[in-house]
Amino acid sequence: MTPPDIDANAFHEFELDGWQHASDDYHRYFGSLTMQTIGPLLDAVAAAGGASLLDIASGPGYVAAEAKRRGWAPVGIDFSEAMVAMARKLHPGIEFQIGDAEALNFEDAAFDRAVMNFGILHLAQPDAAVREAHRVLRAGGAFGFTAWAKPDEALGFRIALRALEDFGDPGVQLPPGPPFFRFSDREECARVLASCGFGDVTVRQFPLVWKLASPADLFEAFYKGSARTGGLLRAQPPAALAKVRDAIKESAAAYQRGDHLEIPMPALVVSARKA
Ligand SMILES: C[S@@+](CC[C@H](N)C(=O)[O-])C[C@H]1O[C@@H](n2cnc3c(N)ncnc32)[C@H](O)[C@@H]1O
């Protein structure tokens, strides 16, 4: 259920606008990071028999592309036309559709597997999306998703959020959405999956590392390539933004390793089965 203080439509529109503008820079800055969970995510939903897979919130189509390499039959859906256009360009042999994770345009029991790589934390109504994933899976099918660990471990977020807390304009308000780190909590993942009808829940954490060319790139990545953290940055007045940018750059410099940065960004890989 959507918490009463969240206007699901307003948050949905805010996210959609963010992703429509962020597709190129998301691919540029986040692609090599979010690709690191694809192997564990696909391994976690490796259902016996059958190989159709729905890649929900597919973005540039990374997961669908790896599924195809494994010989599976993927379809990707994303609500952003810009993301779908990029996915079609990058992976011309794969079907990508425009669609909403919270109201999937597929028949019941249409897929053997469904996955959502770093999509769940962007949804206005994540529980509705998990119910939809359950609906479109056949009995025995598997669903998997990924989410960032909390910011005390996923340090790119800690750096950006601290800079905003210390130097951001407290008057800047975005349309409220569900807690960004809700699915960093193993018990909450298990609870939501069970409440939507799934069983056999597994949750594993993986130590992703964000390699960036320079400290300035951490700011650029969030500012240009993300919807929610980027939205908060883009809404800052110029003087506050300059301070936030400097603070992010300064903190990021501590992760310089040779000619690039290596920022720890662990993530949870969560899977479950439809009985
Ligand atoms: C962080 S990106 C993840 C992209 C990709 N799955 C990956 O592995 O990098 C989040 C994606 O979720 C999509 N998205 C957000 N809300 C959505 C919704 N309600 N329905 C479908 N896609 C959505 C965005 O357009 C964006 O492409």
PDBQT file of the ligand as one rigid body, heavy atoms in Angstrom, charges set to zero:
ROOT
HETATM    1  C1  LIG A 301      18.354   2.495 -11.894  1.00  0.00    +0.000 C 
HETATM    2  S1  LIG A 301      17.638   2.220 -13.455  1.00  0.00    +0.000 S 
HETATM    3  C2  LIG A 301      17.939   0.466 -13.680  1.00  0.00    +0.000 C 
HETATM    4  C3  LIG A 301      18.137   0.103 -15.141  1.00  0.00    +0.000 C 
HETATM    5  C4  LIG A 301      18.572  -1.314 -15.437  1.00  0.00    +0.000 C 
HETATM    6  N1  LIG A 301      17.634  -2.296 -14.917  1.00  0.00    +0.000 N 
HETATM    7  C5  LIG A 301      19.967  -1.659 -14.990  1.00  0.00    +0.000 C 
HETATM    8  O1  LIG A 301      20.217  -2.858 -14.787  1.00  0.00    +0.000 OA
HETATM    9  O2  LIG A 301      20.841  -0.790 -14.907  1.00  0.00    +0.000 OA
HETATM   10  C6  LIG A 301      15.926   2.271 -13.060  1.00  0.00    +0.000 C 
HETATM   11  C7  LIG A 301      15.025   2.069 -14.264  1.00  0.00    +0.000 C 
HETATM   12  O3  LIG A 301      13.693   1.907 -13.776  1.00  0.00    +0.000 OA
HETATM   13  C8  LIG A 301      12.816   2.493 -14.702  1.00  0.00    +0.000 C 
HETATM   14  N2  LIG A 301      11.538   2.699 -14.007  1.00  0.00    +0.000 N 
HETATM   15  C9  LIG A 301      11.302   3.467 -12.913  1.00  0.00    +0.000 A 
HETATM   16  N3  LIG A 301      10.003   3.387 -12.562  1.00  0.00    +0.000 NA
HETATM   17  C10 LIG A 301       9.400   2.533 -13.434  1.00  0.00    +0.000 A 
HETATM   18  C11 LIG A 301       8.082   2.026 -13.584  1.00  0.00    +0.000 A 
HETATM   19  N4  LIG A 301       7.098   2.409 -12.773  1.00  0.00    +0.000 N 
HETATM   20  N5  LIG A 301       7.843   1.148 -14.577  1.00  0.00    +0.000 NA
HETATM   21  C12 LIG A 301       8.830   0.765 -15.427  1.00  0.00    +0.000 A 
HETATM   22  N6  LIG A 301      10.085   1.230 -15.352  1.00  0.00    +0.000 NA
HETATM   23  C13 LIG A 301      10.384   2.085 -14.358  1.00  0.00    +0.000 A 
HETATM   24  C14 LIG A 301      13.553   3.755 -15.134  1.00  0.00    +0.000 C 
HETATM   25  O4  LIG A 301      13.062   4.296 -16.338  1.00  0.00    +0.000 OA
HETATM   26  C15 LIG A 301      14.992   3.236 -15.234  1.00  0.00    +0.000 C 
HETATM   27  O5  LIG A 301      15.263   2.782 -16.533  1.00  0.00    +0.000 OA
ENDROOT
TORSDOF 0
